[in-house]
């Protein structure tokens, strides 16, 4: 999908590629410098047989490289695994909260639906497959004019949230009674909008 979302994905991919490239360059330079240092040490040591010299060279190289690999690879990897476990736990909790909450729908930054909870689907009579990728205008009742939606989006973009009374239409064409809708913009660490979440209070 084109637009802001794909642009963010491309930017993130470039940043990851840059980080990996930078790490590889640092590791190659570290290996080269440490190997040169070890060779210099070996020249200062008394002459020994080739097997002993090779063994000593390997031992010194491994000993000096271990802190580099530990702090640049192993430690970040362990931290990343722990962080992923925490994220997975948070996602499981969020998934449960999502299902027991009021009827809720989530869209991407382009306002295309990516998920809705069971309460929302049951209320409007749709299946998940029928609404994913659709714009919420699918539920428009026709009882609000253009200026209503313009003001809604204006406030949502400027303030980051909108709340108000609205009417929507079910799959079979019934217009539901007025209810309260709260839409919140979800932002990333760079304060860029990535998703919108709408919670309906029927």
N, C-alpha and C positions, 0 to 999 in steps of 0.2 A: 504494500500500500504506500502510495506516495504521500508527500506532505510533511508536516512537522515531525510525526512519529518516525518515519523512515529516515529523516535527516538526523534525528537523535541517535538512531541505531547505527548509522554510518559514522557519526562522530565518535560514538562509544567504541566501535570496531577499530577506528583509526587510533584511538587512545590506547586500546589494549595491544594493538600491533606495535605501537611506539614503545610501550612498557616492556614487551617481550624482547624487542630488538635491543633496547637499552640494557636489559639484564644480560643478554648474550654477549654484548660488547664488554660489559664490566667483567663477566666471568672469564672471557678469553684473555683480556688484559691482565686479570689477576693471576691466571695460570701462567702466562708468559713471564710476568714479573717475579713470581715466586719461584718458578723453575730456574730463572736466571740467578736468583739469590741462592738457591740450593746448589747450583753448579759452582758458584763462587765459593761457597762453604766447602764443597767437596775438594776444590783445588787447594784449600788451606789444610786439609786433613792429610795425615800420612798415607802414602800409597797402599792400596789393598788389592785383593784379587777382584776380578770383574764381577763375580756373583755377589760378593760382599758389598762392593761399590754400588751395584745396581739395587741391592736390597736397602742399603742405607739411603740412597737417593730417593727411592720410592717411599720409605718411611718418613723422611723429612718433608717430602712434597705433600704426602697425605696429612701429616701433622699440621703443616702450615695452611693447607687448603681447607681443612675441616671448618675453621671459624667462618671462612668466606662463604662456603656452601651452606653452613648452618644458618647464618643471619640473612643470606640473600634468597635461599630456596626453602630449606626445611622449616624454619620458624614461620615465615609467611604462609607456607602451605598448611601447617598445623593451625595457625590462627584463622586461615580461610575455612578450613573444615569445621572448626568450632563455630565460626560465624554463620556458616551455612546451616548447621544444626539448630542454632538459635532462630534463624530465619524460618526454617521448616516448622519449628514449634510455634512461632508467631503466626505462620500461615494456617496451621491447623486450628489454632484458637480463633483466628479471624474467620475461617471458613464456617466454624460452628456459630459464631456470633452473626455472621452474614445470613445464615439460614433461619435463626430464631428472631431476627430483627423484623421491623416493619417491611412491607413490600419495597424492594430495593432493586435498582438497575444501575449498572456501571457501563460507561462508554469510554472510548479512547479519546485522544485530544481532538479528533475530527468529529466527535459526537456519534460515532458508530458503536452500537451496542456490542459489548464483549461478554457480558454476563448479567443474569438476573436471578433472584432467589425464587424459591418455590412459591412463596406467598404472592409475589408479583405475577408469576405465570398463572397461578390458579385464579387470581382475581380477574385477569384479562382474558383468560382462555387460550393462551398461546403455549406452544412448546418452545424449548430453548432453541431448537434448530430453526424455528420460524422467525425468530427475532435477532439472532446473532448476525452482526454485519449490517443490520437495518438502522436507520436513523429514528430517534424517538418521535419524529413527526408522524410515524406510523400510527401513533395513538391519538393524534389530534382530533378533537371533537368538532372543530369548526365554529366553536362558540367564543373564540378569542381572535381579535384582529391582529394585523401585522405589527402594529405598534406595541402590543402586549409582549410579543416574542422579542422584538428589538430591545425593549427596556430590560427584559429578562437577561438577554445575552450581554447587554451593556454593563449591567450591574455585576454579572457573573465574572466578566473579564476584568473589570476595574477593582472590585472588592474581593472576589474569590468565592462568593457564595450568593445565593438568591433564595428567598423563601416567599411563598405566596399561595393564594388559593387558585386552584386550576381544575379543569374538567377534562377527562380523557375518554376515549372510546375503546370498547372491548373488541375482541375479534369478531363477534357476531353483530357488531354495529350498535350496541347499546351504549348510550352516553351515561357515564357514572355521575353520581351526585358530586357536588363540589367537595374537594378535600385539600389538605395542606401538603404542599410539596417543598422539600428543601434540597437544593442542588449545591454541592460543594466541589470546588476545583481542587484536585490533588496535584501537588507540585513535588518535583525532585529536589535534590540538594542544591541545584543551581537556580531554584525558584522558577523553573519552567513547568508549565502545566502539562501533565502527562495523561490524566484521566479526569472524568467527572463522575460523581456518584449522586444519584437522586434517590431520596428516601420519601416514600409516600405514606402519609398518615390518613388512612381511610377511616 
